[in-house]
Amino acid sequence: MNDIRSIPVDNLNKSELKILDYIYTHVDDVHSMSVQEFANAVNFSPSSIIRFCKKIGFSGFAELKFSLKAPNERNEPSVIENTNINRILSDLSYDIDGTMRVLNEGDIAKAVDLLTTTQSIHLFDSSGLTGVIVDYVEKYLFTIGRQNVYKYDAEHQLKHVVEKLSHNDLLLMISASGNFGPAFEIVKTAKFHNIKVLSITPFQKNNIAALSDVSLRFFTYQRKNINTDFTSRLPIFYVVNDLLQTYVASLQESEVHHDTNN
């Protein structure tokens, strides 16, 4: 039987990726849905859902739902996932492949323009796993000589700063969920004061992306255990790396152009 987490996304269009993403983020709900209920939830017809199921290797919606059950519910031998190197590599590859498909290079260009044209960049370090990425971005920008980069780890402090920024400044928000309360409140404050917002958030619909001037998206399988989030941040690093490498290339191109004109 197929594993829903190992479905290749290379041949899925954006509509099909949205269906797959809904399954990932509503696993418990999908378990108990009929095909009609699921079709209503994702705004597709039941026949479209059946075609989607067959396209990704299932005989129908019932088999897809069965594949979502834990191994012990399917009367299959239990496997400790984090000791299975093949599964780990498969999950990471799946996340990166999906991110490559949903990341819009046109948005990367817009994001680079924001990094280039704004006077200062303000980052929110929400701690935890995502905080590691924010720290990386700050240090990278310093390394390449980008001036006026500021990082904050307190919501109230950054909200106070944002209230005093101008339209020449940029808020860069990175969120693994796109709906983290403190981060969203900061973004709302920024938009209220007409501050530009560049965000990096998941592919699925989320509050932070909805308010951002430019939102770079990544694709990942949400992983939680007893309400603890251990979703892989590797796709976020992929997006960050693409953004920063493109930014550096843009700076180098500008230097060459400047030297040529002189």
DOFIPA-179826 format. One record per residue: x, y, z of N, C-alpha, C in turn. Coordinates in steps of 0.2 Angstrom, whole numbers, padded with zeros to 4 digits, always signed. Layout:
DOFIPA-179826
XYZXYZXYZ
...
END
This chain:
DOFIPA-179826
+0004-0006+0000+0000+0000+0000+0004+0006+0000
+0002+0011-0004+0006+0018-0004+0006+0021+0003
+0011+0025+0004+0011+0029+0010+0010+0036+0008
+0005+0040+0011+0003+0046+0009+0009+0051+0009
+0014+0050+0014+0020+0054+0014+0025+0053+0009
+0025+0048+0005+0030+0047+0000+0027+0047-0007
+0021+0051-0008+0019+0052-0014+0023+0057-0018
+0025+0056-0024+0029+0061-0028+0025+0066-0030
+0028+0072-0029+0024+0078-0030+0025+0082-0037
+0030+0079-0040+0033+0081-0047+0027+0082-0052
+0022+0078-0052+0017+0078-0057+0011+0081-0055
+0011+0084-0049+0005+0087-0046+0004+0094-0048
-0002+0096-0050-0003+0103-0051-0005+0107-0045
-0005+0114-0045-0007+0117-0039-0013+0115-0035
-0018+0114-0039-0025+0112-0036-0024+0105-0032
-0020+0101-0035-0019+0094-0032-0014+0095-0026
-0010+0100-0026-0005+0101-0021-0009+0104-0015
-0015+0108-0016-0019+0110-0011-0023+0105-0008
-0025+0100-0012-0029+0094-0009-0024+0090-0004
-0018+0089-0007-0013+0085-0003-0012+0089+0004
-0011+0095+0003-0009+0099+0009-0015+0099+0014
-0021+0099+0012-0027+0099+0016-0027+0092+0020
-0025+0087+0017-0024+0080+0020-0019+0081+0025
-0013+0083+0024-0008+0084+0029-0010+0088+0035
-0013+0093+0034-0015+0097+0040-0021+0096+0043
-0025+0091+0040-0032+0089+0044-0032+0081+0044
-0027+0078+0046-0027+0071+0045-0032+0068+0050
-0033+0070+0056-0038+0067+0060-0045+0069+0058
-0047+0074+0054-0053+0076+0051-0055+0071+0045
-0050+0070+0041-0050+0066+0035-0052+0059+0037
-0049+0057+0042-0051+0050+0044-0058+0048+0044
-0062+0053+0047-0069+0052+0048-0074+0055+0042
-0071+0057+0037-0075+0061+0032-0077+0056+0026
-0083+0057+0023-0085+0053+0017-0082+0057+0012
-0082+0054+0006-0079+0057+0000-0082+0064-0002
-0089+0064+0000-0093+0070-0002-0091+0076+0003
-0090+0074+0010-0088+0079+0015-0081+0082+0013
-0077+0077+0011-0070+0079+0010-0070+0084+0003
-0074+0082-0002-0074+0086-0008-0077+0093-0006
-0082+0093-0002-0085+0100+0000-0079+0104+0004
-0075+0101+0008-0070+0104+0012-0065+0107+0008
-0063+0104+0002-0058+0107-0002-0060+0110-0008
-0067+0110-0009-0070+0114-0014-0069+0111-0021
-0069+0104-0021-0069+0100-0028-0074+0095-0028
-0076+0093-0034-0081+0088-0034-0079+0081-0032
-0083+0076-0030-0081+0070-0028-0077+0066-0033
-0080+0067-0039-0076+0064-0045-0069+0066-0046
-0068+0072-0044-0061+0075-0045-0057+0072-0039
-0060+0071-0033-0056+0068-0028-0054+0061-0029
-0059+0057-0032-0057+0050-0034-0052+0050-0039
-0052+0055-0044-0046+0055-0049-0040+0057-0046
-0040+0061-0041-0034+0063-0037-0031+0057-0034
-0036+0053-0030-0033+0047-0027-0030+0042-0031
-0033+0041-0037-0030+0036-0042-0023+0039-0045
-0023+0045-0046-0017+0048-0048-0011+0047-0044
-0012+0047-0037-0007+0046-0032-0006+0039-0030
-0010+0035-0033-0008+0027-0032-0013+0024-0028
-0019+0027-0026-0024+0023-0022-0030+0021-0027
-0033+0016-0024-0039+0014-0028-0045+0018-0027
-0045+0022-0022-0050+0027-0021-0049+0030-0014
-0055+0034-0012-0054+0038-0006-0053+0034+0000
-0057+0028+0000-0057+0024+0006-0050+0021+0007
-0046+0019+0002-0039+0017+0003-0035+0022+0005
-0036+0028+0003-0032+0034+0005-0033+0035+0012
-0039+0035+0015-0040+0036+0022-0037+0031+0026
-0037+0024+0023-0034+0019+0027-0026+0020+0028
-0023+0023+0023-0016+0024+0023-0014+0029+0028
-0019+0033+0030-0017+0038+0035-0017+0036+0042
-0020+0030+0043-0020+0027+0050-0013+0025+0052
-0012+0025+0059-0006+0023+0062-0005+0015+0060
+0002+0013+0060+0003+0006+0059-0001+0001+0064
-0002+0003+0070-0005-0001+0075-0013-0002+0073
-0015+0004+0070-0022+0004+0068-0024-0001+0062
-0018-0002+0058-0019-0006+0052-0017-0013+0053
-0016-0015+0060-0013-0021+0062-0007-0023+0058
-0002-0018+0057+0004-0019+0054+0009-0018+0059
+0015-0021+0058+0021-0020+0063+0023-0013+0064
+0023-0011+0070+0025-0004+0072+0033-0003+0070
+0034+0003+0067+0041+0004+0066+0043+0011+0069
+0048+0011+0072+0050+0018+0075+0053+0022+0070
+0049+0027+0068+0051+0031+0062+0058+0034+0062
+0059+0037+0068+0065+0041+0068+0072+0037+0068
+0071+0030+0068+0077+0026+0068+0077+0023+0061
+0073+0025+0056+0073+0022+0050+0076+0027+0045
+0082+0027+0043+0085+0032+0039+0082+0033+0032
+0080+0027+0030+0076+0028+0023+0070+0033+0023
+0066+0032+0029+0060+0036+0030+0062+0043+0031
+0067+0044+0035+0070+0051+0036+0072+0055+0030
+0076+0051+0026+0078+0054+0019+0072+0055+0015
+0068+0050+0015+0062+0051+0010+0058+0057+0012
+0057+0058+0019+0053+0064+0021+0056+0071+0019
+0063+0071+0020+0067+0077+0019+0066+0078+0011
+0067+0073+0007+0067+0074+0000+0060+0076-0002
+0055+0073+0001+0048+0075-0001+0047+0083+0000
+0049+0085+0006+0048+0092+0008+0052+0097+0003
+0058+0095+0001+0062+0099-0003+0059+0099-0010
+0057+0093-0013+0054+0093-0019+0048+0097-0020
+0043+0097-0014+0037+0101-0014+0039+0108-0014
+0044+0110-0010+0045+0117-0009+0048+0120-0016
+0052+0116-0020+0054+0118-0026+0048+0120-0031
+0043+0116-0030+0037+0117-0034+0033+0123-0033
+0032+0124-0026+0028+0130-0024+0032+0136-0023
+0038+0136-0023+0042+0143-0022+0042+0146-0029
+0039+0152-0029+0039+0156-0035+0045+0161-0036
+0048+0160-0041+0055+0164-0042+0053+0171-0043
+0047+0173-0046+0045+0180-0047+0045+0183-0040
+0042+0179-0035+0042+0182-0028+0049+0183-0025
+0053+0178-0027+0060+0179-0024+0063+0185-0027
+0062+0187-0033+0064+0193-0036+0061+0199-0032
+0055+0199-0031+0052+0204-0027+0055+0205-0020
+0056+0199-0017+0059+0199-0010+0066+0202-0010
+0070+0200-0015+0077+0203-0016+0076+0211-0017
+0071+0213-0021+0070+0220-0022+0069+0224-0015
+0065+0220-0011+0064+0223-0004+0070+0224+0000
+0074+0218+0000+0080+0218+0004+0085+0224+0001
+0085+0225-0005+0089+0230-0008+0087+0237-0007
+0081+0238-0008+0079+0245-0008+0077+0248-0001
+0075+0244+0004+0073+0246+0011+0080+0248+0015
+0078+0253+0019+0084+0256+0023+0086+0251+0029
+0081+0248+0033+0083+0244+0038+0078+0237+0038
+0081+0232+0041+0078+0226+0041+0077+0224+0048
+0071+0222+0050+0069+0220+0057+0066+0213+0057
+0070+0209+0061+0068+0202+0062+0065+0200+0069
+0060+0195+0069+0058+0193+0075+0060+0186+0077
+0064+0185+0082+0066+0179+0084+0061+0176+0089
+0057+0171+0087+0052+0168+0091+0055+0162+0096
+0061+0161+0095+0065+0156+0099+0063+0149+0096
+0065+0144+0099+0063+0137+0096+0067+0136+0090
+0065+0131+0086+0068+0129+0080+0068+0135+0075
+0063+0138+0074+0063+0144+0069+0068+0149+0071
+0069+0150+0077+0073+0155+0080+0080+0154+0077
+0082+0148+0076+0089+0146+0073+0090+0149+0066
+0084+0148+0062+0084+0151+0056+0085+0159+0056
+0081+0162+0060+0081+0169+0060+0088+0171+0062
+0092+0168+0067+0098+0170+0069+0103+0169+0063
+0102+0164+0059+0106+0162+0053+0105+0168+0048
+0099+0170+0047+0098+0176+0042+0102+0182+0044
+0101+0184+0051+0104+0190+0053+0112+0189+0052
+0115+0184+0054+0122+0183+0054+0124+0183+0046
+0120+0180+0042+0122+0180+0035+0122+0187+0032
+0117+0191+0034+0116+0198+0031+0122+0202+0034
+0124+0201+0040+0130+0205+0043+0136+0203+0039
+0137+0196+0037+0143+0194+0034+0144+0197+0027
+0138+0198+0024+0139+0201+0017+0139+0208+0017
+0139+0211+0023+0139+0219+0023+0133+0222+0023
+0127+0219+0024+0121+0223+0024+0120+0226+0031
+0119+0233+0030+0119+0237+0036+0112+0237+0039
+0111+0240+0045+0105+0241+0048+0100+0235+0048
+0103+0229+0051+0099+0223+0052+0098+0222+0060
+0092+0222+0062+0090+0221+0069+0086+0215+0070
+0087+0212+0076+0084+0206+0078+0081+0207+0085
+0075+0205+0086+0071+0206+0092+0068+0199+0095
+0069+0198+0101+0066+0192+0104+0060+0193+0108
+0058+0199+0109+0052+0201+0113+0047+0204+0108
+0041+0201+0109+0035+0204+0105+0034+0211+0106
+0033+0213+0112+0032+0220+0114+0037+0225+0112
+0043+0223+0112+0049+0227+0110+0048+0229+0102
+0047+0223+0098+0047+0224+0091+0041+0228+0089
+0035+0227+0092+0029+0231+0091+0030+0238+0092
+0034+0240+0098+0035+0247+0099+0040+0250+0094
+0045+0246+0091+0049+0248+0086+0045+0249+0080
+0041+0244+0078+0038+0245+0072+0033+0251+0071
+0030+0253+0077+0026+0259+0077+0030+0265+0075
+0037+0265+0075+0041+0271+0074+0044+0270+0067
+0043+0265+0064+0047+0264+0057+0043+0268+0052
+0047+0268+0046+0044+0272+0040+0043+0267+0034
+0040+0269+0029+0039+0265+0023+0045+0263+0020
+0051+0265+0022+0058+0263+0019+0061+0258+0023
+0057+0255+0028+0060+0250+0032+0056+0243+0031
+0059+0238+0033+0056+0231+0031+0056+0227+0037
+0050+0223+0038+0049+0218+0043+0050+0211+0039
+0054+0207+0041+0055+0201+0039+0053+0195+0044
+0047+0192+0042+0044+0187+0047+0045+0180+0044
+0048+0176+0048+0048+0169+0047+0044+0165+0052
+0039+0161+0049+0035+0157+0053+0034+0150+0051
+0035+0145+0055+0034+0138+0053+0026+0136+0051
+0022+0140+0055+0015+0139+0054+0011+0144+0050
+0014+0150+0050+0010+0156+0047+0005+0159+0051
+0004+0156+0057-0002+0158+0062+0000+0159+0069
+0007+0159+0070+0009+0160+0077+0007+0167+0080
+0003+0167+0085+0000+0173+0088+0004+0179+0088
+0010+0179+0092+0014+0185+0093+0017+0187+0086
+0019+0183+0082+0021+0185+0075+0016+0188+0071
+0010+0186+0071+0004+0189+0068+0003+0196+0070
+0003+0196+0077+0001+0203+0080+0006+0208+0078
+0013+0206+0077+0018+0211+0075+0017+0213+0068
+0015+0208+0063+0013+0209+0056+0007+0214+0056
+0002+0213+0060-0004+0217+0060-0002+0224+0061
+0003+0225+0066+0005+0232+0068+0009+0235+0063
+0013+0231+0059+0017+0234+0054+0013+0236+0048
+0008+0232+0046+0003+0234+0041-0001+0240+0043
-0003+0241+0049-0007+0246+0051-0003+0253+0050
+0004+0252+0051+0008+0258+0050+0011+0258+0043
+0009+0254+0038+0011+0254+0031+0018+0253+0031
+0021+0248+0035+0027+0245+0034+0027+0239+0030
+0032+0239+0025+0033+0233+0021+0034+0227+0025
+0031+0221+0023+0032+0215+0026+0034+0209+0021
+0039+0206+0022+0042+0200+0019+0041+0194+0023
+0037+0189+0021+0037+0183+0026+0039+0177+0022
+0041+0172+0026+0042+0165+0024+0037+0161+0028
+0033+0158+0025+0027+0154+0028+0026+0148+0024
+0022+0143+0027+0020+0137+0023+0015+0138+0017
+0015+0133+0013+0011+0134+0007+0003+0135+0008
+0001+0132+0014-0006+0132+0015-0008+0139+0017
-0015+0141+0016-0017+0148+0018-0015+0149+0025
-0013+0155+0027-0011+0157+0033-0012+0165+0034
-0012+0167+0041-0014+0174+0042-0008+0178+0040
-0002+0176+0042+0004+0181+0041+0005+0182+0033
+0005+0176+0029+0005+0177+0022+0000+0182+0019
-0006+0181+0022-0012+0185+0019-0010+0193+0020
-0006+0195+0025-0005+0202+0026+0001+0204+0023
+0005+0200+0021+0012+0202+0018+0012+0205+0011
+0017+0209+0010+0018+0212+0004+0021+0207-0001
+0025+0203+0001+0028+0197-0002+0029+0191+0003
+0026+0185+0000+0026+0180+0005+0030+0174+0001
+0035+0171+0003+0039+0166+0000+0036+0159+0004
+0034+0154+0000+0031+0149+0003+0035+0142+0002
+0034+0138+0007+0038+0132+0008+0033+0126+0009
+0034+0120+0007+0030+0114+0007+0033+0109+0012
+0029+0107+0017+0031+0102+0022+0026+0098+0025
+0027+0092+0027+0022+0088+0031+0023+0090+0038
+0017+0092+0041+0017+0095+0048+0017+0089+0052
+0022+0089+0057+0024+0083+0061+0023+0086+0069
+0018+0083+0072+0017+0085+0079+0017+0078+0083
+0019+0079+0090+0018+0073+0094+0016+0076+0101
+0010+0074+0103+0007+0077+0110+0008+0085+0110
+0005+0088+0105+0005+0095+0104+0012+0098+0104
+0017+0095+0103+0024+0097+0102+0025+0097+0094
+0027+0103+0092+0029+0104+0085+0036+0102+0083
+0037+0097+0079+0044+0095+0077+0044+0094+0069
+0040+0099+0066+0040+0099+0059+0047+0101+0056
+0049+0098+0051+0056+0100+0048+0056+0107+0046
+0062+0110+0048+0063+0117+0046+0068+0117+0040
+0070+0111+0037+0074+0111+0031+0071+0115+0025
+0064+0114+0024+0062+0118+0018+0062+0126+0019
+0062+0128+0025+0063+0135+0027+0070+0137+0025
+0075+0133+0027+0082+0134+0026+0083+0134+0018
+0079+0130+0014+0080+0130+0007+0077+0137+0004
+0072+0139+0007+0069+0146+0004+0074+0151+0006
+0076+0151+0012+0081+0156+0015+0087+0156+0010
+0090+0151+0009+0096+0150+0005+0095+0153-0002
+0089+0151-0005+0088+0153-0012+0087+0161-0012
+0084+0164-0007+0083+0171-0006+0090+0174-0005
+0094+0172-0001+0100+0175+0001+0105+0175-0005
+0105+0169-0008+0110+0168-0013+0108+0172-0019
+0102+0173-0020+0099+0178-0026+0101+0185-0024
+0100+0186-0018+0102+0193-0016+0109+0195-0017
+0113+0190-0015+0121+0191-0016+0122+0192-0023
+0119+0188-0027+0120+0188-0034+0118+0195-0037
+0113+0197-0035+0110+0204-0037+0115+0210-0035
+0118+0209-0029+0123+0214-0027+0129+0214-0031
+0131+0208-0032+0137+0207-0037+0136+0210-0044
+0130+0209-0046+0129+0211-0053+0128+0219-0053
+0126+0222-0048+0126+0229-0047+0133+0232-0047
+0137+0228-0043+0144+0231-0043+0148+0231-0049
+0146+0225-0053+0149+0224-0060+0147+0230-0064
+0140+0231-0064+0137+0236-0068+0140+0243-0067
+0141+0244-0060+0144+0251-0058+0151+0252-0060
+0155+0246-0059+0162+0247-0062+0162+0248-0069
+0158+0245-0073+0158+0245-0080+0156+0253-0082
+0152+0256-0079+0150+0262-0081+0155+0268-0079
+0159+0266-0074+0165+0270-0072+0171+0269-0076
END
